[in-house]
Amino acid sequence: MKLIIASNNKHKIYEIKKILGNSFDEILSLSEAGIAHETLEDGNTFMDNARKKAREIAELSGTAALADDSGICVNALGGEPGVYSARYAGEHGDDEANNRLLLERILPHSDKSAYYACAMALVYPDGREVLAEGYMHGTITHDVRGTRGFGYDPLFIPVGESRTVAEMTDEEKNAISHRARALSALLAKLEVK
């Protein structure tokens, strides 16, 4: 079965393809599938956005579509940035500005606990859906550390680690990431059916 990932984010595509491996005959990003479409992410939750993206691409393509929505939630900030993670500082995808703003806002708080959340939605052309979520808990560090990963990875230290996610190899990150956990939960649901 062919699968289209409802994204052109090269970091997410790489991570999803690496984790899914040979679970599908062919896995394509939107651009690889020749689809020029952007979903308006206006949901109140990560799952709202993931389902909307996957539904739109399944309808457009006539094939199975996988979408995720993910971000970081900081407890002392009432869950911010949450669904606004990619555009926290205003411009979508400006990781440096987002990281600066998060550091500025968390500085006065002693509680630095946070978690990455990922909602994953697989939608088939007939409307069937398989949904899953994954989480990675940890803390926010006081400065940017590491050059790997993307988003808030240089600020996030997973539970049981002394390094930020951006200081880990892809293999180490994929073994514990919120996206990996959501994909594992999704694959488990597919095997049950």
N, C-alpha and C positions, 0 to 999 in steps of 0.2 A: 504494500500500500504506500502511496506517495503522501508525504506530509509537507505542508507549507508552514513555516514559522512566521507568524504575523509580526515581523520585525525586520529592520535593517541594521539594528545595533550590532556591530561586528563582535563586540565582547559577549553579548548574550547568545548570538548565533553560534559562536565558537564553543561556548560552554554547553549549550543545549545539544549540539551535534556530538560533542565529545562524550557526554553522559548517555545520550540515547543510543549511540553506537549503531548497531545493526538492527534496531527494533523496527525500522521501516525500510522499505525498498529504496526510497529516495527521500532525502530531506533537503528542502530548499528554503532560502530566505525569500522575502518578498521580491527583491530585485532579481534574484536568480530565477524566480518563477515569472518574471516579466510583469509583475503587478505594481502599479504606481498608485498606492492608496494609503492614506493616513487616517486613522481613526481618531475622532475627538474623544480624548480620555476625560470624561466629565462625571465619572462614577464617584460615589462616596466611599467605596472600599476598593482594595486591590482586586478582589474577585469581580466586582462590577465591571471594572476596566478590562480585565483579562477575558471575561465572557463576551463582552461587546466586540473586542478586537477579533477574537476567534470566530464569532458568528459572522461578522462582516466578510472576513476572508474566505470562510467556507462557502458562503453564498456567492461571492464573486468568482471563486475558482472552481467550484464544483468538486472540490477534494477536501480531505481532512485538513484542519487548520489547528495549530497550537499557538496559544498566546499566553504570555505571562505579564503580570504587573507586579512590581516589587519595589521595595524601598526600605528606608530605615526609620525606626520609631524610637524616639528618645523619651524615656519615662519621665524625667524631670521637666520636659517640655510638653507634657500632656499628649505624647504620641507624635509630636512634630518630628520631622517634616511629613511623615506618612505618605499619603498618595501624591503629595506635592514634592517628593524627594528630588525628582529630576529637574524641577523648576523652582526650587526653594528660594533661590536668590533672584528669581525673576526670569532669566533667560533659560530655556530648556537645554539641558545637557552641559551647562557650564560648571564642571566639577570643582574647579578651583574656587569659584565664587560661592558655590553651595557649601563647600568645606569651611571656608572662612566664616560664613554666616553661622553655621552650626557651632563652630568653636566659640564664636562671640556670644551666642545665646546660652551655651551650656556653662561657660566660664563661671558665673556666679553660683552655680549649683554644686553641692557636694555629691549628689547622686549622679553618677555618670553612666548608669546602666542603660542599655539599649538593646534592640534586636532588629535584625533584618527579617522581613517577611516577604514571602513570595506566594502569589496565587497563580495557579496554572489551570488553564482551560483547554481541553481538546474537544473540538466540535466537528462533527461529521456533517456532510451535505444534507443528510436527512433530518438534521436537527438534534440528534443524540449528543449528549454532553458527558464528559468525564472531567470531574473537577478535583483538584488537590491543593493542599497548602503545605508550606515548609517554613521553618524558622531557624535562625541562628542567633543565639543570645550571647551577649558580651558587654563590653564597656567602651566608652569613647575615650581616647587618649587626649593628651593636652596639646599635641602637635602632629603635623603630617609626617608619616613614616612609611617608607617603601615606595617602589615604582611600578609594581605590578597591579593588575586589577583595574578597577574603574570606580566611579562614583565616590562613595564614602569609605572605600576599602583602606585608604591610608590613615583613617582615623579610628577604625574599628578593630578591637582586640577580642576575638572569640573566647568564650569561657574555656579555661584550661590551657590557654596560650599566653605567651608573653609578647608575641609578635602581632603586628597588625595583619589584616588579610592581604594588604599590598606587599608584605614582606614574605608571603608564602608562595610556593610554586603553584602552578595551575592544578597539579595533581592533589596537593595538600588542600587547596581551597575547594576543589570539586568533591572531595571526600566529606566535607562538613558543611558546605554552603546551604543556604536557604533554598536556592534554586535546585541543587542536587537532591535535597530532601523532598521538595515538592515533586520533582520528576520521579523519584523513587516511589513515592506514594501513588502517583499517577500510573506508573508501570505496574504496580501491584494490583491496582484496580482493573487494569486491562487484562492481566493474567487471570483474574478471578472470573471474568465474563466468558 
